[in-house]
C-alpha cells in the first residue's frame, strides 16, 4: 500500500503530480494519470479512498457516489450512465458504465452472436 495522494489534496501527503485529474469542475469522475494498484490509497475532495482493483492510466474513478442511471460526466459532458450503484473512489469502466450513444457490447453478447451486426 502506498501513501495517499490524489486530486484536490493539499498538504504533506499531496503528490506534486497527482494520480487523479479533474478535467472539469462539473465532472463526477477523475481520470488516472498514473497506474493505481489495488490497495493504493488516494484522496478525492479531502476523503481517503483505497483502490479495490488496479486502475489503468486514462481510466475513470468516481468522484462521489453514483446511483444506477446517473449520468457519468467527463469533460463537462455525459459519457454514459451508471448501470449499477458506484461508490466514491471506485473504478468506472465497461462493467459499471453503459454508453448512451452506441450499443453496449460485452464478451457474452458478442460471443453469443446477439451483439449486433
URVEN-V89331 format. One record per residue. RES is the residue in one letter. SS is DSSP state (@ for helix, = for strand, . for the rest). Layout:
res | ss
RES | SS
RES | SS
This chain:
res | ss
X | .
X | .
X | .
X | .
X | =
X | =
X | =
X | .
X | .
X | .
X | .
X | .
X | .
X | .
X | .
X | .
X | .
X | .
X | .
X | =
X | =
X | .
X | .
X | .
X | .
X | .
X | .
X | .
X | =
X | =
X | =
X | =
X | .
X | .
X | .
X | =
X | .
X | .
X | .
X | .
X | =
X | =
X | =
X | =
X | .
X | .
X | =
X | =
X | =
X | =
X | .
X | .
X | .
X | .
X | =
X | .
X | .
X | .
X | .
X | =
X | =
X | =
X | .
X | .
X | .
X | =
X | .
X | .
X | .
X | .
X | =
X | =
X | =
X | =
X | .
X | .
X | =
X | =
X | =
X | =
X | =
X | =
X | .
X | .
X | .
X | =
X | .
X | .
X | .
X | .
X | =
X | =
X | .
X | .
X | .
X | .
X | =
X | =
X | .
X | .
X | .
X | .
X | .
X | .
X | .
X | .
X | @
X | @
X | @
X | @
X | @
X | .
X | .
X | .
X | .
X | .
X | .
